[in-house]
Amino acid sequence: MRRRASRRAVVGLVSGVLASTVGCARPEPEPVPVAVPARTEWQDVLEIVERYALEGRYTLADSLLLDFTQRHAGSAEAAEARYWRAVLTLDPSNENGSSRQAISAIDDYLTGGPGLPRYGEALVLRRLAGQLEALRNVRPPAPVVFIDTTQLRQRGEEITKLRDSLTQTTAELERIRQRLRATRPETPPPAARPPRGS
């Protein structure tokens, strides 16, 4: 019986050790799924706008940005959409854009104040657009006309001949006047008349 008791004691001891080991072991935690941020509507719109701009479809890009701005007025994304409208308007490849329109669009963005994420870039773009507009309003210099030096020399010679001819004609006229004075009889001055009524 002693053997049975010692056997039971060993089995009980092994069972207790096993139970305590299994109970103390921590199960591995299940992996927590990482939350992938959902794409926002703004990210989708911006991606489409960039594609349209690369394809030269500026009118479509602008209409998407304008629509987004109107639907999300007052949001940070709407301010970003106004910024991109200004950039696309200033793009020289945009046949419908101009520096004047870009200035207006940039000024619209800048009304949001210095807290806007692209405020510094917008100020630089505003100065560039202003410079472009100023250059467009400068009158071009008069074109330089290159005259053939042969023609210029010929005209100079003609002018010299005309001056010489004028000088000779003036001298001839003066000689004629002097001759006329010399050949004209001198007439006495008219006599003084007595006053009327005397």
Phi and psi in degrees as GROMACS dihedral restraints (atoms count N, CA, C in turn):
[ dihedral_restraints ]
;  ai    aj    ak    al  type     phi  dphi    fc
    3     4     5     6     1   -63.3    20    10
    4     5     6     7     1   -34.3    20    10
    6     7     8     9     1   -67.7    20    10
    7     8     9    10     1   -39.6    20    10
    9    10    11    12     1   -66.0    20    10
   10    11    12    13     1   -40.4    20    10
   12    13    14    15     1   -67.1    20    10
   13    14    15    16     1   -41.3    20    10
   15    16    17    18     1   -71.6    20    10
   16    17    18    19     1   -30.1    20    10
   18    19    20    21     1   -67.8    20    10
   19    20    21    22     1   -43.8    20    10
   21    22    23    24     1   -62.6    20    10
   22    23    24    25     1   -38.2    20    10
   24    25    26    27     1   -66.4    20    10
   25    26    27    28     1   -40.7    20    10
   27    28    29    30     1   -68.2    20    10
   28    29    30    31     1   -43.6    20    10
   30    31    32    33     1   -64.3    20    10
   31    32    33    34     1   -42.4    20    10
   33    34    35    36     1   -63.5    20    10
   34    35    36    37     1   -40.2    20    10
   36    37    38    39     1   -67.0    20    10
   37    38    39    40     1   -45.0    20    10
   39    40    41    42     1   -64.4    20    10
   40    41    42    43     1   -42.5    20    10
   42    43    44    45     1   -63.6    20    10
   43    44    45    46     1   -41.5    20    10
   45    46    47    48     1   -64.4    20    10
   46    47    48    49     1   -42.0    20    10
   48    49    50    51     1   -65.7    20    10
   49    50    51    52     1   -44.0    20    10
   51    52    53    54     1   -63.8    20    10
   52    53    54    55     1   -43.0    20    10
   54    55    56    57     1   -64.9    20    10
   55    56    57    58     1   -40.6    20    10
   57    58    59    60     1   -70.9    20    10
   58    59    60    61     1   -33.2    20    10
   60    61    62    63     1   -69.6    20    10
   61    62    63    64     1   -44.6    20    10
   63    64    65    66     1   -66.9    20    10
   64    65    66    67     1   -39.1    20    10
   66    67    68    69     1   -69.6    20    10
   67    68    69    70     1   -29.7    20    10
   69    70    71    72     1   -84.2    20    10
   70    71    72    73     1   -24.0    20    10
   72    73    74    75     1   -69.5    20    10
   73    74    75    76     1   133.0    20    10
   75    76    77    78     1   -91.0    20    10
   76    77    78    79     1   133.8    20    10
   78    79    80    81     1   -73.8    20    10
   79    80    81    82     1   147.8    20    10
   81    82    83    84     1   -66.1    20    10
   82    83    84    85     1   135.0    20    10
   84    85    86    87     1   -69.3    20    10
   85    86    87    88     1   148.4    20    10
   87    88    89    90     1   -74.3    20    10
   88    89    90    91     1   142.1    20    10
   90    91    92    93     1   -62.3    20    10
   91    92    93    94     1   137.5    20    10
   93    94    95    96     1   -87.3    20    10
   94    95    96    97     1   126.8    20    10
   96    97    98    99     1   -65.3    20    10
   97    98    99   100     1   134.8    20    10
   99   100   101   102     1   -80.0    20    10
  100   101   102   103     1   127.8    20    10
  102   103   104   105     1   -77.9    20    10
  103   104   105   106     1   117.2    20    10
  105   106   107   108     1   -87.2    20    10
  106   107   108   109     1   121.9    20    10
  108   109   110   111     1   -62.1    20    10
  109   110   111   112     1   136.9    20    10
  111   112   113   114     1   -71.2    20    10
  112   113   114   115     1   144.7    20    10
  114   115   116   117     1   -66.5    20    10
  115   116   117   118     1   138.5    20    10
  117   118   119   120     1   -89.4    20    10
  118   119   120   121     1   163.8    20    10
  120   121   122   123     1   -61.0    20    10
  121   122   123   124     1   -39.0    20    10
  123   124   125   126     1   -60.7    20    10
  124   125   126   127     1   -42.6    20    10
  126   127   128   129     1   -61.5    20    10
  127   128   129   130     1   -40.3    20    10
  129   130   131   132     1   -64.9    20    10
  130   131   132   133     1   -45.7    20    10
  132   133   134   135     1   -62.6    20    10
  133   134   135   136     1   -45.5    20    10
  135   136   137   138     1   -62.6    20    10
  136   137   138   139     1   -39.1    20    10
  138   139   140   141     1   -62.6    20    10
  139   140   141   142     1   -42.6    20    10
  141   142   143   144     1   -66.8    20    10
  142   143   144   145     1   -42.5    20    10
  144   145   146   147     1   -61.1    20    10
  145   146   147   148     1   -43.7    20    10
  147   148   149   150     1   -61.8    20    10
  148   149   150   151     1   -40.9    20    10
  150   151   152   153     1   -64.4    20    10
  151   152   153   154     1   -45.6    20    10
  153   154   155   156     1   -60.2    20    10
  154   155   156   157     1   -41.3    20    10
  156   157   158   159     1   -64.0    20    10
  157   158   159   160     1   -42.6    20    10
  159   160   161   162     1   -64.2    20    10
  160   161   162   163     1   -29.7    20    10
  162   163   164   165     1   -85.6    20    10
  163   164   165   166     1    -3.9    20    10
  165   166   167   168     1    80.5    20    10
  166   167   168   169     1    17.0    20    10
  168   169   170   171     1   -97.6    20    10
  169   170   171   172     1    65.9    20    10
  171   172   173   174     1   -67.9    20    10
  172   173   174   175     1   -33.9    20    10
  174   175   176   177     1   -63.8    20    10
  175   176   177   178     1   -43.7    20    10
  177   178   179   180     1   -65.1    20    10
  178   179   180   181     1   -43.0    20    10
  180   181   182   183     1   -60.4    20    10
  181   182   183   184     1   -44.7    20    10
  183   184   185   186     1   -64.7    20    10
  184   185   186   187     1   -40.5    20    10
  186   187   188   189     1   -66.5    20    10
  187   188   189   190     1   -36.1    20    10
  189   190   191   192     1   -63.4    20    10
  190   191   192   193     1   -45.0    20    10
  192   193   194   195     1   -65.4    20    10
  193   194   195   196     1   -41.9    20    10
  195   196   197   198     1   -63.4    20    10
  196   197   198   199     1   -44.2    20    10
  198   199   200   201     1   -60.6    20    10
  199   200   201   202     1   -45.3    20    10
  201   202   203   204     1   -62.2    20    10
  202   203   204   205     1   -43.6    20    10
  204   205   206   207     1   -60.0    20    10
  205   206   207   208     1   -42.0    20    10
  207   208   209   210     1   -70.8    20    10
  208   209   210   211     1   -38.8    20    10
  210   211   212   213     1   -74.5    20    10
  211   212   213   214     1   -25.7    20    10
  213   214   215   216     1  -120.5    20    10
  214   215   216   217     1    35.2    20    10
  216   217   218   219     1   -52.0    20    10
  217   218   219   220     1   136.5    20    10
  219   220   221   222     1    88.7    20    10
  220   221   222   223     1   -10.0    20    10
  222   223   224   225     1   -86.9    20    10
  223   224   225   226     1   162.2    20    10
  225   226   227   228     1   -63.9    20    10
  226   227   228   229     1   -35.0    20    10
  228   229   230   231     1   -68.0    20    10
  229   230   231   232     1   -35.1    20    10
  231   232   233   234     1   -65.6    20    10
  232   233   234   235     1   -38.7    20    10
  234   235   236   237     1   -62.8    20    10
  235   236   237   238     1   -41.3    20    10
  237   238   239   240     1   -63.2    20    10
  238   239   240   241     1   -38.6    20    10
  240   241   242   243     1   -64.2    20    10
  241   242   243   244     1   -38.6    20    10
  243   244   245   246     1   -64.1    20    10
  244   245   246   247     1   -39.3    20    10
  246   247   248   249     1   -60.2    20    10
  247   248   249   250     1   -47.9    20    10
  249   250   251   252     1   -67.7    20    10
  250   251   252   253     1   -31.3    20    10
  252   253   254   255     1   -61.0    20    10
  253   254   255   256     1   -43.3    20    10
  255   256   257   258     1   -63.6    20    10
  256   257   258   259     1   -43.6    20    10
  258   259   260   261     1   -61.6    20    10
  259   260   261   262     1   -45.9    20    10
  261   262   263   264     1   -68.4    20    10
  262   263   264   265     1   -31.1    20    10
  264   265   266   267     1   -68.5    20    10
  265   266   267   268     1   -33.4    20    10
  267   268   269   270     1   -80.3    20    10
  268   269   270   271     1   -16.4    20    10
  270   271   272   273     1   -59.9    20    10
  271   272   273   274     1   123.0    20    10
  273   274   275   276     1   -60.3    20    10
  274   275   276   277     1   -22.7    20    10
  276   277   278   279     1   -75.4    20    10
  277   278   279   280     1   -15.6    20    10
  279   280   281   282     1   -81.4    20    10
  280   281   282   283     1   105.3    20    10
  282   283   284   285     1   -67.3    20    10
  283   284   285   286     1   -23.6    20    10
  285   286   287   288     1   -89.9    20    10
  286   287   288   289     1    -7.2    20    10
  288   289   290   291     1   -94.9    20    10
  289   290   291   292     1   163.4    20    10
  291   292   293   294     1  -153.0    20    10
  292   293   294   295     1   163.7    20    10
  294   295   296   297     1   -65.0    20    10
  295   296   297   298     1   -34.1    20    10
  297   298   299   300     1   -64.9    20    10
  298   299   300   301     1   -43.9    20    10
  300   301   302   303     1   -65.7    20    10
  301   302   303   304     1   -38.6    20    10
  303   304   305   306     1   -64.0    20    10
  304   305   306   307     1   -40.5    20    10
  306   307   308   309     1   -59.6    20    10
  307   308   309   310     1   -43.9    20    10
  309   310   311   312     1   -62.6    20    10
  310   311   312   313     1   -44.4    20    10
  312   313   314   315     1   -67.0    20    10
  313   314   315   316     1   -39.6    20    10
  315   316   317   318     1   -67.4    20    10
  316   317   318   319     1   -42.2    20    10
  318   319   320   321     1   -60.3    20    10
  319   320   321   322     1   -38.0    20    10
  321   322   323   324     1   -60.5    20    10
  322   323   324   325     1   -44.0    20    10
  324   325   326   327     1   -65.2    20    10
  325   326   327   328     1   -44.0    20    10
  327   328   329   330     1   -66.6    20    10
  328   329   330   331     1   -17.5    20    10
  330   331   332   333     1   -63.7    20    10
  331   332   333   334     1   -17.4    20    10
  333   334   335   336     1   -70.9    20    10
  334   335   336   337     1   -13.2    20    10
  336   337   338   339     1    90.8    20    10
  337   338   339   340     1   174.2    20    10
  339   340   341   342     1   -68.6    20    10
  340   341   342   343     1    -6.8    20    10
  342   343   344   345     1   -78.1    20    10
  343   344   345   346     1    -8.6    20    10
  345   346   347   348     1   -68.2    20    10
  346   347   348   349     1   144.5    20    10
  348   349   350   351     1   -63.8    20    10
  349   350   351   352     1   -27.7    20    10
  351   352   353   354     1  -113.8    20    10
  352   353   354   355     1    28.7    20    10
  354   355   356   357     1   -61.4    20    10
  355   356   357   358     1   -45.6    20    10
  357   358   359   360     1   -62.2    20    10
  358   359   360   361     1   -45.1    20    10
  360   361   362   363     1   -63.4    20    10
  361   362   363   364     1   -38.6    20    10
  363   364   365   366     1   -64.8    20    10
  364   365   366   367     1   -36.9    20    10
  366   367   368   369     1   -63.5    20    10
  367   368   369   370     1   -41.5    20    10
  369   370   371   372     1   -64.3    20    10
  370   371   372   373     1   -45.2    20    10
  372   373   374   375     1   -62.3    20    10
  373   374   375   376     1   -36.0    20    10
  375   376   377   378     1   -64.3    20    10
  376   377   378   379     1   -43.4    20    10
  378   379   380   381     1   -65.5    20    10
  379   380   381   382     1   -41.3    20    10
  381   382   383   384     1   -62.8    20    10
  382   383   384   385     1   -44.6    20    10
  384   385   386   387     1   -63.1    20    10
  385   386   387   388     1   -38.7    20    10
  387   388   389   390     1   -62.9    20    10
  388   389   390   391     1   -41.2    20    10
  390   391   392   393     1   -64.9    20    10
  391   392   393   394     1   -42.3    20    10
  393   394   395   396     1   -60.9    20    10
  394   395   396   397     1   -43.4    20    10
  396   397   398   399     1   -65.4    20    10
  397   398   399   400     1   -40.1    20    10
  399   400   401   402     1   -63.3    20    10
  400   401   402   403     1   -39.6    20    10
  402   403   404   405     1   -67.4    20    10
  403   404   405   406     1   -34.4    20    10
  405   406   407   408     1   -66.6    20    10
  406   407   408   409     1   -28.4    20    10
  408   409   410   411     1   -90.9    20    10
  409   410   411   412     1    -2.1    20    10
  411   412   413   414     1   -80.2    20    10
  412   413   414   415     1   130.8    20    10
  414   415   416   417     1   -70.1    20    10
  415   416   417   418     1   135.4    20    10
  417   418   419   420     1   -69.0    20    10
  418   419   420   421     1   149.9    20    10
  420   421   422   423     1   -64.7    20    10
  421   422   423   424     1   154.9    20    10
  423   424   425   426     1   -60.9    20    10
  424   425   426   427     1   139.7    20    10
  426   427   428   429     1   -66.2    20    10
  427   428   429   430     1   143.3    20    10
  429   430   431   432     1   -82.7    20    10
  430   431   432   433     1   123.6    20    10
  432   433   434   435     1  -102.5    20    10
  433   434   435   436     1   120.1    20    10
  435   436   437   438     1   -91.4    20    10
  436   437   438   439     1   120.4    20    10
  438   439   440   441     1  -100.6    20    10
  439   440   441   442     1   141.3    20    10
  441   442   443   444     1   -62.8    20    10
  442   443   444   445     1   128.2    20    10
  444   445   446   447     1   -61.4    20    10
  445   446   447   448     1   -27.2    20    10
  447   448   449   450     1   -65.2    20    10
  448   449   450   451     1   -45.3    20    10
  450   451   452   453     1   -62.6    20    10
  451   452   453   454     1   -41.8    20    10
  453   454   455   456     1   -62.5    20    10
  454   455   456   457     1   -42.6    20    10
  456   457   458   459     1   -65.1    20    10
  457   458   459   460     1   -41.4    20    10
  459   460   461   462     1   -63.3    20    10
  460   461   462   463     1   -41.4    20    10
  462   463   464   465     1   -65.4    20    10
  463   464   465   466     1   -39.0    20    10
  465   466   467   468     1   -61.9    20    10
  466   467   468   469     1   -41.9    20    10
  468   469   470   471     1   -65.0    20    10
  469   470   471   472     1   -40.0    20    10
  471   472   473   474     1   -62.7    20    10
  472   473   474   475     1   -41.6    20    10
  474   475   476   477     1   -64.6    20    10
  475   476   477   478     1   -42.0    20    10
  477   478   479   480     1   -62.1    20    10
  478   479   480   481     1   -44.0    20    10
  480   481   482   483     1   -61.9    20    10
  481   482   483   484     1   -42.7    20    10
  483   484   485   486     1   -64.5    20    10
  484   485   486   487     1   -38.3    20    10
  486   487   488   489     1   -64.5    20    10
  487   488   489   490     1   -44.9    20    10
  489   490   491   492     1   -61.2    20    10
  490   491   492   493     1   -43.4    20    10
  492   493   494   495     1   -63.1    20    10
  493   494   495   496     1   -41.1    20    10
  495   496   497   498     1   -64.6    20    10
  496   497   498   499     1   -40.6    20    10
  498   499   500   501     1   -63.6    20    10
  499   500   501   502     1   -43.7    20    10
  501   502   503   504     1   -64.3    20    10
  502   503   504   505     1   -41.8    20    10
  504   505   506   507     1   -65.2    20    10
  505   506   507   508     1   -41.9    20    10
  507   508   509   510     1   -63.4    20    10
  508   509   510   511     1   -42.4    20    10
  510   511   512   513     1   -64.4    20    10
  511   512   513   514     1   -42.2    20    10
  513   514   515   516     1   -61.7    20    10
  514   515   516   517     1   -44.5    20    10
  516   517   518   519     1   -61.0    20    10
  517   518   519   520     1   -40.4    20    10
  519   520   521   522     1   -64.5    20    10
  520   521   522   523     1   -40.5    20    10
  522   523   524   525     1   -63.2    20    10
  523   524   525   526     1   -41.4    20    10
  525   526   527   528     1   -63.4    20    10
  526   527   528   529     1   -42.8    20    10
  528   529   530   531     1   -60.5    20    10
  529   530   531   532     1   -43.6    20    10
  531   532   533   534     1   -65.0    20    10
  532   533   534   535     1   -39.7    20    10
  534   535   536   537     1   -64.7    20    10
  535   536   537   538     1   -42.0    20    10
  537   538   539   540     1   -63.1    20    10
  538   539   540   541     1   -38.5    20    10
  540   541   542   543     1   -66.3    20    10
  541   542   543   544     1   -37.6    20    10
  543   544   545   546     1   -72.2    20    10
  544   545   546   547     1   -33.0    20    10
  546   547   548   549     1   -90.5    20    10
  547   548   549   550     1   -14.6    20    10
  549   550   551   552     1   -79.4    20    10
  550   551   552   553     1   130.8    20    10
  552   553   554   555     1   -71.2    20    10
  553   554   555   556     1   143.5    20    10
  555   556   557   558     1   -77.8    20    10
  556   557   558   559     1   127.6    20    10
  558   559   560   561     1  -100.3    20    10
  559   560   561   562     1   139.0    20    10
  561   562   563   564     1   -69.0    20    10
  562   563   564   565     1   153.5    20    10
  564   565   566   567     1   -66.0    20    10
  565   566   567   568     1   149.4    20    10
  567   568   569   570     1   -60.6    20    10
  568   569   570   571     1   145.4    20    10
  570   571   572   573     1   -72.8    20    10
  571   572   573   574     1   152.8    20    10
  573   574   575   576     1   -74.0    20    10
  574   575   576   577     1   134.9    20    10
  576   577   578   579     1   -91.5    20    10
  577   578   579   580     1   147.2    20    10
  579   580   581   582     1   -72.0    20    10
  580   581   582   583     1   149.1    20    10
  582   583   584   585     1   -64.4    20    10
  583   584   585   586     1   148.4    20    10
  585   586   587   588     1   -73.2    20    10
  586   587   588   589     1   155.4    20    10
  588   589   590   591     1    78.7    20    10
  589   590   591   592     1    12.2    20    10
